[in-house]
């Protein structure tokens, strides 16, 4: 199931996207047997029962019911699936060996989880514009990543149970101002400029993806393949990431984790290739979809 957040008549809502029919079904218009919150992050916090009810509706709804719940595409403004995370987006650095090497050589390959964050104000939706920030930075870069959405509250989570805490998966472009990152000797400022965390286009519920540790990842810039890898090459797999993050820190429903990017970023190319105004970045992850944004 693909769940989206969107604006309709200036009100934030969420629904199911039927990709085959190119139709959005408004959850609040499904006449389900339970009353649900009006925004997706709050619905996630209530557990998975509502997901089951929606699945049953999708399987049984007739044409009239589907028509009543559908929202005309021209009236929908897509948002990031979690438009405003309740805390910073948690990001895993150098989680592919080849990316660690391209950024700093063999000696930079981490032996422990490398964690940084992006501000919630950096989040934008699929098809939204990434600001070029030509007055602030000379080197904007892309990083295509699988995003994990936490589905239930947990602390001190056992690695063997960690995937039970996942609600679903999305795509994240961890856009980075490399020169700002280098100048300030840390990641937060260079990673948190407004509009530099494209996310989406939707959340795919975890039942749709049996093996998140074996998904192809591809990033294109202006149609040219720059990154091509698979999540099987993670140094730290998703269950270990969740278990490690939860040691001493509570994970909550709607928390977002970006799991790291493979080799092929602009900074690692020879010659180096920063993003420029007019560039289009497309990130495709198997069984999830494609996230597309333009720099302007």
C-alpha positions, 0 to 999 in steps of 0.5 A: 500500500502506498500512503501519501500526504497531501493538501486538498482545499488548503487542508492537510490530509492523507490517503492511498495512492493507486498507482495503476489508476493514478488515483488518490483515495482519501482515508477520511472518505472511506467510511471505515469502522474506526475514527482516524486522525487527520494527518498521517504521522498521527495515524501511524502512532495509533498502530496498524489496525487502521492499515488493515481496515484500509486494506479490507476497504481496497479489496471490497469497495465497489465502483461507487464507493471508490468514486466517493473516496477519490480526490481529483488529481488536479485538486491534490498538492502532494506533500512529503509523506511526513511533511514535518517530522516531530524530530530531526531526520536521523541519517546514517553516514558512510553505510556503503563501503564504496561511498566511504572510500570515495569520500575519504579512503579505506581508513574512513570506513566506519566500524561503528554506526555514524549518525548525523541529523537533518532539520525537519524544516529541510523536508520537501515533497516529490516534484518540489524544487530544491533551492540552489543557494548560490549565495551560500554554497558552491557545492550542492550534492545529492545522496539517494537513500532508502528511508525507514519510517518507525511505526511504534515506540521503542527503546533498547530494541533487540536487533532480532525484533527491530524490523517489527518497529518499522511502519514502512519505507520511502525515498530520501535525497540527502542533499548536502552543501559540501563546502558548508559541511567542511567549513563547520567541521560537522554535518548539521548546517551543511545538511539542513538548509531548507528544502534539502531533504526531498522525501517521498513520493509516498510511504510503502507499508512494510508488508509490501517489502519482504527483504528491505536488505535487498533493494536496488538503488539508482540515482540519475542526474539529468538522465545520467546514472550516477549511483547504482547499488543495492541495500545488500551492501549496507555496512550496517543493516536496517535491524542493526541501525534501529537497535543501535539508535534505540540504545538509550534513546526512544524511537517514536512513531513517525521517526524517519531514518535515512540509511546511507548512500552508495558511491557516485556522489558528485563530490566523489567524481573526477572531476567533481560535479556539484549540482547546478540550477536546472539539474533534475535528480531522480532516485529510484528504489526497487519496490518503493518508487521514484523521487524526482526533484529539480534544483532551481 
